Amino acid sequence: MLRTLRCSVAALGLGLVLAAGTPASAASHGVKTDPNGRFTAEEIHHFLEGFYGNHGPRPWERENLVSDFLKERIAETPDYDLLLCAQNEPRDIEVGEVTTAQSARVGWATITTSWGQGPDASFTAYVDLDATRPIELLNVDCGTPEG
């Protein structure tokens, strides 16, 4: 019993030390930021894959994981799904390699949508690197990304 108690206390102490060294919002979301408190390319890629899924974001993602700026842009395009840069639901979605610009504090990736018939389409999704806040989709650019 004493041994179990010691292990529990040691684990609790380790958890407190780890949590103290991580920004509050990042720690609460279970992510590991870089030493400067920014989300990493790997974390952004994981976020975008979860956000877009196989067929596009669900209502919860649209409400809770999108910046206020982007929500305003979405409201201006009621007949067009700005988050997918399309009018319909794609058959599949792939998230490309993430690039981060530390000085601009933003990361981005090319999102490719497949439609079954016709060519695939691509757009760019942007995410804030600041891990002191919960991760969210900042913006999308529906123009064709440069390869």
Secondary structure as GFF3:
##gff-version 3
##sequence-region A 1 147
A	DSSP	alpha_helix	2	20	.	.	.	ID=ss1
A	DSSP	alpha_helix	24	28	.	.	.	ID=ss2
A	DSSP	alpha_helix	41	52	.	.	.	ID=ss3
A	DSSP	alpha_helix	59	64	.	.	.	ID=ss4
A	DSSP	alpha_helix	68	75	.	.	.	ID=ss5
A	DSSP	beta_strand	92	101	.	.	.	ID=ss6
A	DSSP	beta_strand	106	114	.	.	.	ID=ss7
A	DSSP	beta_strand	121	128	.	.	.	ID=ss8
A	DSSP	beta_strand	137	141	.	.	.	ID=ss9
###
